Each structure stands twice: as structure tokens, then as C-alpha cells.
Amino acid sequence: MIARRTGKAATASPVVTGAITPEFIRLPKPGRTCPYTGMTRSSLNELILPTPRNNHKPPVRSFCLRHNGSATGVRLIGYKSLIQFILKHAEGGAQ
């Protein structure tokens, strides 16, 4: 950040990164947090997988990509769906 003098005190100017919004994000590795939301892997799993806590209806869209017959795959989270859920449930957010 670059400090800018405005007469009274130095303030930080906003930084525009030009970052591209992803369509899908992957679950973070165990022990890490999501670089986009700061949420843990387990908290994201509760939002994307059917569990008793969400009445077996995940509030955030996700997709599992795997080869035919494979037991494992790559879980992708719909970024737009996740952000909408976060904003809807934020303190003081739109209800």
C-alpha cells in the first residue's frame, strides 16, 4: 500500500488487484484454510455435503469429478453459491 498525504494525516490508498473471480474452488488441504473465505475444510464440508445438521440438503452447491469406477475424485465448490450463502448469513447482512 502507498501512503498518501491528504492534509491532516497519511491514509492508505485502496489497492486494485484485478483478481479474477473463480467459478469453482477446491477444498483446502487438511489443516489449511480456504484462501478465498478463510473457512476451514470441515466447515466447508458441512456446507457442501448432506449431513443431519443441514437436513441432508446442502446449502452450497458442489460437484465431485471422478473417473468411472474410481472411489475418489476432486470435490469442487460453486464459488458463487458459497459467497451467496456467506452474505445471506453474515451478521447484519441481507436476510
Secondary structure, DSSP 8 states (H G I E B T S, - for coil): --EEE-SSSEEE----------SEEE---TT-B-TTT--BHHHHHHHHS--GGGTT--SS-EEEE--TT-S--EEEEEHHHHHHHHHHHSTT---
